[in-house]
Structure formats: structure tokens, C-alpha cells
Amino acid sequence: MLPGMSREPSAKPRVTFVGAGNLANALALSLCEAGYEIEQIVSREDPSSLRRAQRLAHKVGATAITISRARIQSEVVWFCVPDRAIASAAKSMAACADWTGKVALHSSGALASDELTALRSRGASIASVHPLMTFVRGSRPSLAGVPFAVEGDSAAVRVARRIVKNLGGHAYSLRKEDKAAYHAWGTFASPLLTALLVTSEHVAAVAGIERKTAKKMMLPMIRQTLANYAALEAAQAFSGPIIRGDVETVKRHLRTLRSLPVARDVYLSLARAALAHLPGKNKRTLERALKSARNLLTRNLSTRISGRG
């Protein structure tokens, strides 16, 4: 237990959450199930934020309170607010507790623990703890087996690692300077994957298939693709016209996608990535076809911009 923590060394620290969004809900509920006492859910002053905090507090047996009224006794304070608000929230909370010996955590994937410097200067040990998982309203993922990137002061990191272990996750160290690249990686793996899937729905509409229907029709192939990727090397999980070197089919795709410039640009970028990282025949011919299509796209874009000027 850190100096200043009043509980017995064998006890799990009490936790207060700042914020009551999707991530805070998932973490608070999981910690509660793992035997942690959630003491307070701290919200902004506006009524809608307080209502969200009250709903979460009711679920985990905590008290909902606004920052101006908060008086923190918990050994651990976990900030689950948007990246842009972490530093200001920490400054706002500085007078809410004697921070000596407390642990302050935030869960930004892109920002380092230094966002909580205002609390470190008051005696807290600080760390960033980011689960590599997606959190959306209406879905609560299991945290078992989830990797958590941890970075910060040694005392806070020790506490964070113990919490992650109790959640069934796996903590691993990440350097501050690597956080932006780490978060970009996570963005490719989930939000941009979702963007790809919704772009696919728009392409299906060109084929005369309603988007909702397209979603249902795509799911078996998507699931099998993920299963192949999980079980095999990426090269073995790759299929389609590029691995076959089917240049004419790729050209047909690009001609068809002229009516959907965003989807066409996505196709070109992903096809270039496939040529760079995955096996395929006729790569040079395919590269020329993609370059020609990209040049045409650039010229058309320049024409539209100059026309607006």
C-alpha cells in the first residue's frame, strides 16, 4: 500500500471515478464485480453530467457528486474524461483532497500520465492506464484477456498493474513517446475498421443492395475473415483479386467506384497496403493501375477545387 493509504495492506483500494461515460461505466462495473469499493462518481456541474453520474453510482453503490462538492477519501482516483479535459479536470480536482499518497490514473490512449501533473505536484503518484478495447453505449465488453498499456510513476504503475490483474487483463509497459503510435494502432483496429465496414455498405448500395441488408449479408464473411486472421498468418488469411493478380477485375472495381469518390480512395489506399504487405501476383502491373487511378482522382479533385475558387 502507498504511504498515506489508510486501509490494510491486503485490502483493495477504494476507487473514485471522474466521469461517467462508456469507459467509466465498463471499468466501474468490472471493478465492482472484482471486489473493489467504488466510492464516488464525480461529474461536471451541468445537470445532464450529474444524471449520468447518478445512474452509474446507482449501479455500483457509489455516491454521485459534482466537482465543486467532491471531497475525495479514495486511495485511487481514475479520470475517464475526454483527452482534452484531463489536465483541466485534474486542476479542478486539486483542492478536493489531500493527494499525498493517493494514486491518480487516466485512461487516454494517446496522452501520457503527465496530464495529471497538477496532482503529482500535490503528492499523488500518477499513471496512464489504457485498455486496448472499444467501449460504446449499449455494449459492455469483458475485460478478461484485454491488454492494458500502463505508463507513469512507479508507485502508481504498481497499483495499476494489480488492478488490471484483478480485472483479468494483462498490463504491459509503454513509453510516453510511443503513445501516439500506440493509439493510432488501436484506431486502425477498431474505429477505422468500423469506417471501412460502413463504406462497404455504401458500395453495396451501388450494387442495388440496401445498406441494412448489406450489413447482414456481409457478417458471415467478416466473421470468417477475422477467424482466418486469428488462426493463420495474415498472408494465409488474404484472398481476392490482388492475391490472384487479377488486374482487369481491380480496374473494373475502380471504374465502378467513380461514383463514390470516398470509397474509391479507401479502395486505393487499402489496395496499396495489400501490395506492400501481402502476397499477390502481377504486383507491378497492379501498382501502375492504382497509380493511374490515383492520378485521375487527384486531377478531378484539383478541378473541383479550382472550380469553386
N, C-alpha and C positions, 0 to 999 in steps of 0.2 A: 504494500500500500504506500502511496506517496506521502511525504510529510504533510501534515495538515488534514489528512483524511481521518475522520473520527471513528470509522467503522472498524470492526475486527478484520485482521488480515485475510481471513477465509471468506469474508462476505463479499458479495458482488457490489460494486459501487452503484449508488443511486445516479440516475441519469435525468437530465432536463434537456428537452429539445427546444430549439429556437426555430420556428417554422412548423407548418402543418400540411405541407404538400404531399405529393405522391411518395417521395423518398422518405420523408419523416414518418408517414403512415406505415410504410413497409418495415422500416427499422424499428420503430417503437413497438409495433405489434410482435415482431420477431423477438426483440429483446425481452418483452413481457413474457412471452412463451418460454424463453430461456431462463427465466427466474430473476430477471432484473426488475427493480422497482423504478418505474417512470414517475418522477416526482411532479414535474411541471411541463406544460406545453406553453411556450411563450410566443405571443403573436404581436403583430403591429397594432397600432391604436385603432385602425378602422374596423367597423362592425363586422364586415364580411370576413376579415382575417381572424377576428376573435371567434366567430361562429365556427370556422374550420378548426381552430384550436380546441374549442369546446367539444366538437364531435370526436376528435381524436382522443382528447383527455377522457371522455366518457368510455371509450373502448379499452383504455389501458389503466383506468383507475387513477388518473392524474388530475391535477388542477390546471385549468386554463387561465392564463393571466397575460395582460399586456406588458410590454417592456417597461413602461413608466412605473408599474406597480410591482414588478418582479423583485423578489429577494431570494437569491439562489443559495440553497444549502447543499445541493447535489455535489457529489465529487466529480462528476463528468458532465460537461455541457456540450451538446452536439448541435452545431449550426447546420441546418438544412434549408438554406435560403439561396436565391439565385446568386450566381458568381458576383455580379455587380454589387450585391448588397452585403457581402460577407464582412468586408472591412468596416463599413458603416454600422452594421449590426453589432460587431464586436465593440466598437467605440461606444455605442449606445448602451451596451450591457456592462461597461466597465465599472459603473458605480453600483451595480446590482448585487455585488458580492465582495467578500474578501477572497480574492483569487489565489492567495498563497496556497500552494499545494494542490490546487484544482487542475483538472485536465480539460482543455478546450479543444474540440475537434471540429473540422468542417469536412464536407463531402464533395467539394469541387474536384472534377477530374482534371481540369486544366490549370488551376491555380495552386500555388504552393501554400504550405502552412503559414507562411509569413503574413497572409491576410489577417491573421489573428494576433499580430504583433502588439496591438493595444492591450491585450490581455496578458501576453507574456511579460510586458513591462510592469504589470501589477502582480506578478508572481505565479502566473499559470504556466503549465507546460502545454505546448500546443503541437498539433499534428493534423495532417490531412488524411482522410480515410475514405477512399472511393471504391464502391463495389462496381465491378465490370458487369453491369446488368441494366436492363431497361425497366423503367417504372412509369406506368401510365394509369390513368384513372380507370377503375373497373377491373384491374388485373393486379394480383399480388403474387409476384414470383417467390419461389422458395430461395433462400439464401444458402442452402446446403450446397457445397461444392463451388460456390461463387468465389472468384479471386478478388481480393481487396488490395488495391495499391495503397501503401502506407508510407508516409514521409513526415519527418518532423523531429522534435526534441526526443531524446532517448527515453525519458520517463513517460511521456505521452505515448510514444510508439509501443512501449511495453504494455501499457494498459489497453491500447487499441488492439494489439495482437491477441491479447487474452479475450477481449470482447468478440473479435472476429471468430476465434476458435469456438467460443460458446454458441455463436450463431451457426456453426457448421461450415463456415467459409474458410478460405485459405489466404492468409496475409502474406504479402511479399513486398520487399523494399523497392522504392522508386526514387530516383534522384530528382531534385527540384527542376533541374534543367531539362528533364525528359518528359515533364508532364504534358506539355502542349502536343508533342508527338504521340504520347500515350492516348490522349483524349481524341486526337484525330483518328487514331486506330479504332477506338471504340465507336466513333461516329460512322466510320465505314461499316462496322459490323452490325449496326442496328438502325439508326435514323436514316442513313443514306441507302441502306438496304430497303427500308420502307419506301423511300423515294423511288427506288428502282421498280419496286412492285407496283406502285400506283402509276408510274409511267407505263408499265406493261399493260395496265388496264386501258389506258388511252390508246395504245397501239391496237389492242383488241377491238376497240370501237371502230377503227378504220376497217377492220375485217367484218364489221356488222354485228359484233357481239357486245351486248350491253355490259357495262362495267361490273355490275353486281354479279352477273352470270359469269363473266370472265374470271372474277376472283375465285368463285367456286371451282371453275374448270382448271385453274392454274394450281390449286393447292396440292393435288396428288403429285404433280411434277416437282413442285417446290419442296415438298416433304422428302421426296426421293433424292433430289439433288443434295439436300442437307444431310440425308442419311449417307449418301455416297461420299460426300466431303468428310463426314465424321469417321467413316470406316476406312477410307482409302486415301492415298496421296491425291493432291489436287489434280495432278496430271491425269490420274486414272479416273477421276470423277468428271472430267471435262468431255463434253460431246458437242455435236452440231457442225455447222458448215466450215468453221475455221479449222478445227482439227482435221477435217476431211480435205481441206484446201479447195473448197467449192467456191471459187471466185465469182462465178456468174450468179450464184444464189445470194452472196453478200451484196453484189451490185443491185440485184432486184430489191433486196431489202432497203437499200439506201434510196433507190428511186421511189419506192412506196412511201418512205418516211419523209419525203419532201414536204408533205402537207402538215407534218408535225416536227417543226424545227428543233424543239427541245428534246424530243425523243430521239431524233436523228443525231443530235450532238451527244447524247448519252450513249447511243449505239456506237458512234465513232470512238469515243473515249474508252469504252469497255472493250471494243474490238482491238484497239491499240494495246490495251493492257493484256489481253489474251495473247496477242502476238509476242509480247515482251516476256510473258511469264509462263505460258502454257504451250504444249506441243501443237504442231499443225503443219500441214503441207502447203506448198506454194506460198511461203511467207512473203517473199519479195514481191510477188505479183499482188498479193493481198495488201501489202503495205502501200504499193503505188495506188491501188484503188481507193484506199482510205485517204491517202494524201490528196488525191484528186477531189474526192468528195468534200474534204475539209476545206480545201482552197475555194471550192464553189460556195460553200457555206459562208466563208469569210467575205467573199466578194458580195454575196447577197446582203449580208449584214451591213457592210460598208455602204452599199447602195441605199439601204433603208435609212441609215443614219444621216447620210448626206442629203437625202430627200426631205427629211424632217428639218434639216438645217436651213 
